[in-house]
């Protein structure tokens, strides 16, 4: 079953790149929203209480930063 994964990121962000690379290597589809180009995306993560990227949003949770343990749950669920 396909999961909805959104990665809020910006260019030249190492944690963003690690997160996207991790997802790609495991063939987990995701939608990327660039907060530098998309004001709505930036507003959305600020409303959620985040001030830095990457912010990863799934159907059941959201978190900040490159967190392989949380990403791994996307594979095992």
N, CA, C and O atoms as a MOPAC input file, in Angstrom:
PM7 MOZYME 1SCF
protein

 N      0.84300 1    -1.18200 1     0.00000 1
 C      0.00000 1     0.00000 1     0.00000 1
 C      0.88900 1     1.24700 1     0.00000 1
 O      1.80700 1     1.36700 1     0.81100 1
 N      0.61000 1     2.14800 1    -0.89800 1
 C      1.42700 1     3.35600 1    -1.00900 1
 C      1.16600 1     4.28700 1     0.16500 1
 O      0.02900 1     4.48300 1     0.59600 1
 N      2.24100 1     4.84600 1     0.66000 1
 C      2.14000 1     5.78300 1     1.77300 1
 C      2.30900 1     7.19800 1     1.24100 1
 O      3.02700 1     7.42400 1     0.26600 1
 N      1.65100 1     8.13500 1     1.87900 1
 C      1.81300 1     9.53500 1     1.53800 1
 C      2.97900 1    10.08200 1     2.34500 1
 O      2.90500 1    10.14600 1     3.57200 1
 N      4.04800 1    10.47500 1     1.67700 1
 C      5.20000 1    11.05000 1     2.35000 1
 C      5.50800 1    12.38100 1     1.68000 1
 O      5.65800 1    12.46000 1     0.46100 1
 N      5.60000 1    13.41800 1     2.49300 1
 C      5.97100 1    14.74200 1     1.98600 1
 C      7.22900 1    15.17900 1     2.70600 1
 O      7.33000 1    15.08500 1     3.92900 1
 N      8.19400 1    15.66300 1     1.92100 1
 C      9.44400 1    16.15900 1     2.48200 1
 C      9.52200 1    17.65300 1     2.17900 1
 O      9.62500 1    18.06000 1     1.02200 1
 N      9.47100 1    18.45300 1     3.22500 1
 C      9.66900 1    19.89600 1     3.09000 1
 C     11.16800 1    20.13400 1     3.18700 1
 O     11.79400 1    19.76700 1     4.18100 1
 N     11.74800 1    20.75100 1     2.14900 1
 C     13.19100 1    20.89900 1     2.11500 1
 C     13.58700 1    22.22100 1     1.48800 1
 O     12.74200 1    23.02700 1     1.09700 1
 N     14.90500 1    22.42500 1     1.40200 1
 C     15.43800 1    23.58100 1     0.69900 1
 C     16.76200 1    23.16900 1     0.06900 1
 O     17.36500 1    22.18000 1     0.48700 1
 N     17.22000 1    23.91400 1    -0.93100 1
 C     18.49100 1    23.57300 1    -1.58400 1
 C     19.65900 1    23.66100 1    -0.59700 1
 O     19.60900 1    24.41200 1     0.37600 1
 N     20.68600 1    22.89700 1    -0.86000 1
 C     21.92200 1    22.91100 1    -0.06800 1
 C     21.68700 1    22.57200 1     1.40000 1
 O     22.34200 1    23.12700 1     2.28200 1
 N     20.76200 1    21.67100 1     1.65400 1
 C     20.45800 1    21.22200 1     3.01600 1
 C     20.90200 1    19.76300 1     3.11400 1
 O     20.30100 1    18.88100 1     2.50100 1
 N     21.96000 1    19.51800 1     3.88900 1
 C     22.50600 1    18.16200 1     3.97100 1
 C     21.49400 1    17.15700 1     4.53100 1
 O     21.34900 1    16.06000 1     3.99100 1
 N     20.79100 1    17.52600 1     5.61300 1
 C     19.82000 1    16.59300 1     6.18600 1
 C     18.68200 1    16.31300 1     5.20200 1
 O     18.15800 1    15.20000 1     5.14300 1
 N     18.30800 1    17.34100 1     4.43100 1
 C     17.27000 1    17.14700 1     3.40300 1
 C     17.75900 1    16.14000 1     2.36900 1
 O     17.03600 1    15.21800 1     1.99200 1
 N     18.99800 1    16.33000 1     1.91600 1
 C     19.56400 1    15.43400 1     0.90600 1
 C     19.68400 1    14.00800 1     1.42300 1
 O     19.39300 1    13.06300 1     0.69100 1
 N     20.11000 1    13.83600 1     2.67900 1
 C     20.20500 1    12.50200 1     3.26300 1
 C     18.83300 1    11.83900 1     3.31900 1
 O     18.68900 1    10.65700 1     3.00600 1
 N     17.82900 1    12.61100 1     3.71800 1
 C     16.46700 1    12.07000 1     3.81800 1
 C     15.96100 1    11.62700 1     2.45500 1
 O     15.44300 1    10.51900 1     2.31500 1
 N     16.10500 1    12.48200 1     1.44800 1
 C     15.62600 1    12.14700 1     0.10100 1
 C     16.39000 1    10.96100 1    -0.48000 1
 O     15.80100 1    10.10500 1    -1.14000 1
 N     17.70300 1    10.90800 1    -0.23800 1
 C     18.51300 1     9.78900 1    -0.71900 1
 C     18.04900 1     8.48800 1    -0.06200 1
 O     17.92400 1     7.46400 1    -0.73400 1
 N     17.79400 1     8.52400 1     1.24200 1
 C     17.33600 1     7.35000 1     1.97200 1
 C     16.02700 1     6.82800 1     1.37200 1
 O     15.88000 1     5.62900 1     1.13500 1
 N     15.09000 1     7.72900 1     1.13100 1
 C     13.79200 1     7.33100 1     0.56300 1
 C     13.95900 1     6.76500 1    -0.84400 1
 O     13.36000 1     5.74200 1    -1.17600 1
 N     14.77100 1     7.42700 1    -1.67600 1
 C     14.98700 1     6.95300 1    -3.05600 1
 C     15.60700 1     5.56300 1    -3.07200 1
 O     15.19300 1     4.71100 1    -3.85900 1
 N     16.59700 1     5.32100 1    -2.20900 1
 C     17.27700 1     4.02400 1    -2.18100 1
 C     16.32800 1     2.89500 1    -1.81600 1
 O     16.57900 1     1.74300 1    -2.16900 1
 N     15.25200 1     3.20200 1    -1.12200 1
 C     14.28600 1     2.18500 1    -0.71100 1
 C     12.99800 1     2.24300 1    -1.53800 1
 O     11.99300 1     1.61800 1    -1.20100 1
 N     13.05900 1     3.00900 1    -2.62600 1
 C     11.91600 1     3.12200 1    -3.54900 1
 C     10.63400 1     3.56000 1    -2.85600 1
 O      9.54600 1     3.08000 1    -3.17600 1
 N     10.77400 1     4.47500 1    -1.90200 1
 C      9.59900 1     5.03500 1    -1.23000 1
 C      9.26500 1     6.35400 1    -1.91800 1
 O     10.04000 1     7.30800 1    -1.83800 1
 N      8.12600 1     6.41500 1    -2.58600 1
 C      7.77000 1     7.65600 1    -3.27500 1
 C      7.46300 1     8.76900 1    -2.28300 1
 O      6.90800 1     8.53100 1    -1.21100 1
 N      7.82800 1     9.96800 1    -2.65400 1
 C      7.56400 1    11.12100 1    -1.79800 1
 C      7.34400 1    12.35400 1    -2.64900 1
 O      7.74200 1    12.41900 1    -3.81200 1
 N      6.70100 1    13.32300 1    -2.03800 1
 C      6.51100 1    14.61800 1    -2.66400 1
 C      7.45800 1    15.58100 1    -1.97100 1
 O      7.50000 1    15.65300 1    -0.74200 1
 N      8.21900 1    16.32000 1    -2.76800 1
 C      9.14200 1    17.29700 1    -2.19600 1
 C      8.57800 1    18.69500 1    -2.38100 1
 O      8.15500 1    19.06900 1    -3.47500 1
 N      8.57600 1    19.46400 1    -1.29700 1
 C      8.15300 1    20.86100 1    -1.36500 1
 C      9.32100 1    21.72900 1    -0.92000 1
 O      9.81000 1    21.60800 1     0.20300 1
 N      9.75700 1    22.60000 1    -1.81100 1
 C     10.89800 1    23.48300 1    -1.54900 1
 C     10.39800 1    24.73700 1    -0.83900 1
 O      9.67800 1    25.54000 1    -1.43200 1
 N     10.77300 1    24.90500 1     0.41700 1
 C     10.26800 1    26.03200 1     1.20200 1
 C     10.87600 1    27.37100 1     0.76200 1
 O     10.37400 1    28.43300 1     1.12900 1
 N     11.94900 1    27.31500 1    -0.02000 1
 C     12.53500 1    28.55600 1    -0.55000 1
 C     11.71800 1    29.09500 1    -1.71900 1
 O     11.68700 1    30.30100 1    -1.96200 1
 N     11.05900 1    28.19200 1    -2.44000 1
 C     10.28800 1    28.57900 1    -3.62300 1
 C      8.78400 1    28.61700 1    -3.37500 1
 O      8.04400 1    29.25300 1    -4.12500 1
 N      8.33600 1    27.94400 1    -2.33400 1
 C      6.90400 1    27.77900 1    -2.08500 1
 C      6.53800 1    28.41000 1    -0.74100 1
 O      6.75500 1    27.81100 1     0.31300 1
 N      5.99000 1    29.60300 1    -0.78500 1
 C      5.60500 1    30.32200 1     0.44100 1
 C      4.55600 1    29.56100 1     1.24400 1
 O      4.58000 1    29.58300 1     2.47500 1
 N      3.63600 1    28.88900 1     0.55300 1
 C      2.60900 1    28.11200 1     1.25000 1
 C      3.22900 1    26.96300 1     2.04300 1
 O      2.81000 1    26.66700 1     3.16200 1
 N      4.23200 1    26.32300 1     1.44500 1
 C      4.91300 1    25.22400 1     2.12700 1
 C      5.63100 1    25.75100 1     3.36600 1
 O      5.58600 1    25.12000 1     4.42300 1
 N      6.28800 1    26.89400 1     3.24500 1
 C      6.97900 1    27.49000 1     4.38300 1
 C      5.98600 1    27.83800 1     5.49400 1
 O      6.24100 1    27.57000 1     6.66800 1
 N      4.87300 1    28.42600 1     5.12100 1
 C      3.83100 1    28.76000 1     6.10000 1
 C      3.30500 1    27.50800 1     6.79900 1
 O      3.06300 1    27.51300 1     8.00600 1
 N      3.13200 1    26.44200 1     6.02600 1
 C      2.58600 1    25.19000 1     6.57500 1
 C      3.49900 1    24.61800 1     7.66100 1
 O      3.02000 1    24.23200 1     8.72800 1
 N      4.81500 1    24.56000 1     7.40000 1
 C      5.69100 1    23.98100 1     8.43300 1
 C      5.80000 1    24.90700 1     9.64000 1
 O      5.96600 1    24.43600 1    10.76500 1
 N      5.70900 1    26.22100 1     9.41800 1
 C      5.72100 1    27.14700 1    10.55400 1
 C      4.47800 1    26.95500 1    11.41600 1
 O      4.55200 1    27.01500 1    12.64300 1
 N      3.32900 1    26.72300 1    10.76600 1
 C      2.08300 1    26.45800 1    11.49900 1
 C      2.20400 1    25.18300 1    12.34200 1
 O      1.61200 1    25.08000 1    13.41600 1
 N      2.98000 1    24.21300 1    11.83900 1
 C      3.18700 1    22.96600 1    12.57800 1
 C      4.20300 1    23.14100 1    13.70400 1
 O      4.39400 1    22.23600 1    14.51600 1
 N      4.85400 1    24.30500 1    13.75400 1
 C      5.79800 1    24.58600 1    14.83000 1
 C      7.25800 1    24.35700 1    14.47700 1
 O      8.12600 1    24.43300 1    15.34800 1
 N      7.53800 1    24.07900 1    13.21200 1
 C      8.91700 1    23.83400 1    12.79400 1
 C      9.55200 1    25.11300 1    12.27600 1
 O      8.89200 1    25.94900 1    11.65900 1
 N     10.85400 1    25.24900 1    12.53900 1
 C     11.58400 1    26.42100 1    12.06200 1
 C     12.75800 1    26.03400 1    11.18600 1
 O     13.49900 1    26.90300 1    10.72600 1
 N     12.94100 1    24.73600 1    10.94700 1
 C     14.04700 1    24.26000 1    10.12400 1
 C     13.58100 1    23.05500 1     9.30800 1
 O     12.55600 1    22.44600 1     9.61400 1
 N     14.33200 1    22.72400 1     8.28500 1
 C     14.02500 1    21.57900 1     7.43000 1
 C     15.16100 1    20.56800 1     7.51700 1
 O     16.26200 1    20.92700 1     7.93500 1
 N     14.93200 1    19.33100 1     7.13800 1
 C     13.70900 1    18.82900 1     6.52300 1
 C     12.61100 1    18.55500 1     7.55200 1
 O     12.87200 1    18.21200 1     8.70500 1
 N     11.39600 1    18.71800 1     7.09300 1
 C     10.22700 1    18.28900 1     7.85800 1
 C      9.58600 1    17.18100 1     7.03600 1
 O      9.27100 1    17.37000 1     5.86100 1
 N      9.39700 1    16.02500 1     7.66000 1
 C      8.82000 1    14.88800 1     6.98200 1
 C      7.41100 1    14.69000 1     7.53000 1
 O      7.20900 1    14.60900 1     8.74200 1
 N      6.45100 1    14.61500 1     6.63000 1
 C      5.05000 1    14.44800 1     7.01300 1
 C      4.52600 1    13.17700 1     6.36200 1
 O      4.61600 1    13.00100 1     5.14700 1
 N      3.97300 1    12.28800 1     7.19700 1
 C      3.33500 1    11.07700 1     6.69100 1
 C      1.85500 1    11.14300 1     7.05600 1
 O      1.38200 1    12.13700 1     7.60700 1
 N      1.14000 1    10.07800 1     6.74300 1
 C     -0.28900 1    10.03900 1     7.04800 1
 C     -0.55200 1    10.02600 1     8.54900 1
 O     -1.62800 1    10.42700 1     8.99200 1
 N      0.42600 1     9.56700 1     9.33700 1
 C      0.19600 1     9.38800 1    10.76800 1
 C      1.06100 1    10.24800 1    11.67600 1
 O      0.73300 1    10.41500 1    12.85100 1
 N      2.16400 1    10.80100 1    11.16000 1
 C      3.03900 1    11.60300 1    12.01700 1
 C      3.87900 1    12.57300 1    11.19700 1
 O      3.88400 1    12.53900 1     9.96700 1
 N      4.58500 1    13.43600 1    11.91400 1
 C      5.53600 1    14.32200 1    11.25800 1
 C      6.69700 1    14.57000 1    12.20900 1
 O      6.55500 1    14.49300 1    13.42900 1
 N      7.85400 1    14.87100 1    11.61900 1
 C      9.04400 1    15.12100 1    12.41700 1
 C     10.02500 1    15.97300 1    11.63100 1
 O      9.87200 1    16.20500 1    10.43200 1
 N     11.04200 1    16.43200 1    12.36000 1
 C     12.07800 1    17.26300 1    11.77800 1
 C     13.38900 1    16.49000 1    11.72400 1
 O     13.69000 1    15.70600 1    12.62400 1
 N     14.15800 1    16.71100 1    10.67900 1
 C     15.51500 1    16.18100 1    10.59800 1
 C     15.60300 1    14.81900 1     9.94700 1
 O     14.60000 1    14.14400 1     9.71500 1
 N     16.84200 1    14.43400 1     9.65700 1
 C     17.12300 1    13.11400 1     9.08900 1
 C     17.11800 1    12.11100 1    10.23000 1
 O     18.04400 1    12.07600 1    11.04100 1
 N     16.06800 1    11.29200 1    10.28800 1
 C     15.90200 1    10.32300 1    11.37100 1
 C     15.65700 1     8.93500 1    10.77400 1
 O     14.51100 1     8.53200 1    10.57100 1
 N     16.74200 1     8.20900 1    10.49600 1
 C     16.60600 1     6.89100 1     9.86000 1
 C     15.69000 1     5.92800 1    10.61500 1
 O     15.01400 1     5.10900 1     9.99300 1
 N     15.65700 1     6.01500 1    11.95200 1
 C     14.78500 1     5.11600 1    12.71000 1
 C     13.31300 1     5.36500 1    12.38800 1
 O     12.52900 1     4.42200 1    12.27200 1
 N     12.94300 1     6.63000 1    12.24400 1
 C     11.54600 1     6.94200 1    11.89800 1
 C     11.27400 1     6.62800 1    10.42900 1
 O     10.18900 1     6.15600 1    10.08800 1
 N     12.24400 1     6.88500 1     9.56300 1
 C     12.08800 1     6.56100 1     8.14900 1
 C     11.91500 1     5.06000 1     7.97100 1
 O     11.14500 1     4.62100 1     7.11700 1
 N     12.62200 1     4.27500 1     8.76400 1
 C     12.55000 1     2.81500 1     8.65100 1
 C     11.14100 1     2.30300 1     8.90300 1
 O     10.75300 1     1.26800 1     8.36000 1
 N     10.37200 1     3.01200 1     9.72000 1
 C      8.98800 1     2.60700 1     9.96900 1
 C      8.15200 1     2.66400 1     8.69200 1
 O      7.16600 1     1.93800 1     8.56600 1
 N      8.54000 1     3.52200 1     7.74400 1
 C      7.81700 1     3.61100 1     6.48500 1
 C      7.97200 1     2.32500 1     5.67000 1
 O      7.09400 1     1.96700 1     4.88400 1
 N      9.09400 1     1.63900 1     5.86600 1
 C      9.34500 1     0.38900 1     5.16100 1
 C      8.64000 1    -0.75500 1     5.85800 1
 O      8.07900 1    -1.63200 1     5.20000 1
 N      8.66200 1    -0.75700 1     7.18500 1
 C      8.12500 1    -1.89300 1     7.94600 1
 C      6.60700 1    -1.84600 1     8.11600 1
 O      5.98400 1    -2.88300 1     8.34400 1
 N      6.00100 1    -0.65600 1     8.00900 1
 C      4.54600 1    -0.55300 1     8.20300 1
 C      3.76800 1    -1.24500 1     7.10000 1
 O      2.53700 1    -1.24600 1     7.12100 1

